Amino acid sequence: INAGFLSMTSGATDMTYIDNGTILNEIKHVEMSIGIYGNKGAAFGTYNLLQEAGNLRDFISGYPVLICDGQRYTSPYGNYLSTPRARRTMIGYNETHFKIVTAEFPGLTFPELQEIALDLKCDYAINLDGGGSTRMLIDGKLKTSASVANRPVDTVLCVYSEPIYSEGEEPKDNKAYIVAGPYTGEEIQKLKEMALLDTMRVVRVEEPA
């Protein structure tokens, strides 16, 4: 899915993100968001507070906070509840599961999104970038509307259920493995560039028949 917010004028990342221990962007004015401490699981709070509690492996920012301690949350920084319906992207979690929601046209208001988060039994939930940014892929297949002209986004959230590797090759580390194919030459190049980030490894690529 698409992740957090970006400047509509410069395209620069507008919030704080940590990926696999690397701080990609750091803006400390964000109120509360979701952090992950590896095997210790997820935590909810301000960036400064979560950093003080230990070394964050991952951190994703969003606004507004929708659910906190299992209750609807109203931000002290402004009234956003009257915002009209729009396409939305949301991430939330409870003790056992993360929940991801995207909403297509006519979209949702924030109170409606809060209601969905509560129905999904989220203890904590935040709104991610929406509108033209909202986009979801599952197993590489687009699940949101293909008719919407999506704006380029600078952060995405990827969830891997398990490492993937080609037959006969066992994973030798904890990186995510990609078995690619059939993809075009341009798509293969993009996969190889992703592998250079040292967060993924391309095991096999295949040109279309």
Secondary structure, 3 states (H helix, E strand, C coil): CECCCECCCCCCECCCEEECCEEEECCCCCCCEEEECHHHCEEEECHHHHHHHCCCCEEECCCCEEEECCEECCCCCCCCCCCCCEEEEEEEECCCCEEEEEEEEEEECHHHHHHHHHHCCCCEEEEECCHHHCCCEECCEECCCCCCCCCCCCCECCCCCCCCCCCCCCCCCCCEEEECCCCCHHHHHHHHHHHCCCCEEEEECCCCC
